């Protein structure tokens, strides 16, 4: 039977998503307008939306295990 490799994250999901969004926006700033820049901005917006959704969820210990 295979075992999953588990480890504790050093930072919260919200923090990781915020950092990812910030990094994507910084990378997009230096690019000229175009499809690559648009894709980076889209990824940043998606990460920010995911961070907002994560903020609405209860803490993991309070979530039901269904």
C-alpha positions in Angstrom: 0.0 0.0 0.0 1.3 3.4 -0.9 1.7 6.0 1.8 1.2 9.7 1.2 4.0 12.0 1.9 2.6 14.5 4.4 4.2 17.6 5.8 3.1 20.7 7.6 3.0 23.9 5.7 5.2 26.7 7.3 2.7 29.4 6.2 -1.0 29.6 5.9 -2.8 29.0 2.6 -4.0 32.6 2.6 -0.4 33.8 2.9 0.9 31.5 0.2 -1.9 32.6 -2.2 -1.2 36.3 -1.5 2.5 35.8 -2.2 1.7 33.9 -5.4 -0.6 36.7 -6.6 2.0 39.4 -5.7 4.7 37.5 -7.6 2.5 37.1 -10.7 1.6 40.8 -10.7 5.3 41.8 -10.3 6.2 39.5 -13.3 3.3 40.9 -15.3 4.5 44.5 -14.7 7.7 44.0 -16.6 6.2 42.4 -19.6 4.8 44.3 -22.6 1.0 44.1 -23.2 0.2 40.7 -24.7 -1.1 37.2 -24.0 1.6 36.2 -21.6 1.0 39.3 -19.4 -2.7 38.7 -19.5 -2.2 35.1 -18.4 -0.1 36.2 -15.4 -2.7 38.8 -14.4 -5.4 36.2 -14.7 -3.5 33.8 -12.5 -3.0 36.6 -9.9 -6.7 37.4 -9.9 -7.5 33.7 -9.5 -5.2 33.4 -6.5 -6.7 36.5 -4.9 -10.2 35.0 -5.4 -9.1 31.7 -3.9 -7.6 33.6 -0.9 -11.0 35.4 -0.4 -12.9 32.1 -0.6 -10.4 30.5 1.9 -11.1 33.3 4.3 -14.8 32.5 4.3 -14.3 28.9 5.2 -14.2 27.8 8.9 -10.9 26.6 10.3 -9.9 23.0 9.3 -10.6 21.7 12.8 -14.2 22.9 12.6 -14.9 21.5 9.2 -16.9 18.3 9.1 -15.1 15.2 7.9 -17.8 14.2 5.4 
